[in-house]
Amino acid sequence: MGQTKFVPLLIPNCRAVHTFGMKVPLDLVWLNADLKVLRVDADVQPNRFSFCKSAVAVLECPVGTGNDWSREKINQRNFKPKNFYADESGQALVETAFVLPILILLVFGFIQLGLAMSQQQRLIYTANYATQVGSITNDDLRVSGAVEEFYALDEITIAIENFDGSTGNALAATDRFYQDVMKVQLTHPFDLQIPFISVTVLQLQAEASARILCNATTLNPVCT
C-alpha cells in the first residue's frame, strides 16, 4: 500500500498557526495579499505555535518542501488572492475543534469543583458533629455512629487520636478522661468526572478536636 499524499493546504486570513494535536511536522509558508512569500518556517514540530504579523495567509505543506514555493508556483496551483477573503468556514472549524475540548474541560471542571466544595463542607460539619458527640460521651463507638448518620462506614475513613489535656502527649482511648482532648479526622474519596483528566479520585479530609466533658460512657452520662 502506498503512503497518503500530503496535499498543501492554503489557509486564508491567517496570521497564526498552532500544531497541537498533529502527529507529523510541517513547513509553513507565510504569504501577503499578492501571494509573495514573506517567510518560511521549516520543520515546525507538533504542539507548537507560529505567528507572522504581516501575513494574510499561510500555506501548510510537507516538511522539507516549504522553500520550494514561490509566487509563480502558487499561481500555477490556482491559489488566487481573491480567494483569501472567501469562505472561512474551514478555518473556523479547525479553531472550534481546538477550543471545544478546552471549553468542555472548563465547564466540567467548574461543576466538579462546586460539587467537591459542597462535599468538603459536609465532611467538615460531620467531623465537628462527631467530635461533639465524643466530647459528651467519651465513647469511640458513638463517634462512629455519629459519622454513620451522614456516610456509610465503607465510604469513609475515621481516625481518632487522643491527647493528655495537660501535657499534650498521646493517649490510648482507655486512658482518655475528663479534660483530655479527642481529635477526629475523616477522609472521604470524591470521584472526579472531568474529561481528559487522569486523576479520578480526590481525597477530601476534615478534622476537629474537643475536650472530653464526661468520664462516663453510659447512655445518659453525668458530667463532672
Secondary structure by P-SEA (a helix, b strand, c coil): cccccccbbbbccccccccccccbbbbbbbbccccccccccccccccbbbbbccccbbbbbcccccccccaaaaaaaccccccccccaaaaaaaaaaaaaaaaaaaaaaaaaaaaaaaaaaaaaaaaaaaaaaaaacccaaaaaaaaaaccccccbbbbbbbbccccccccccccccccbbbbbbbbbbbbbbcccccccbbbbbbbccccccccccccccccc
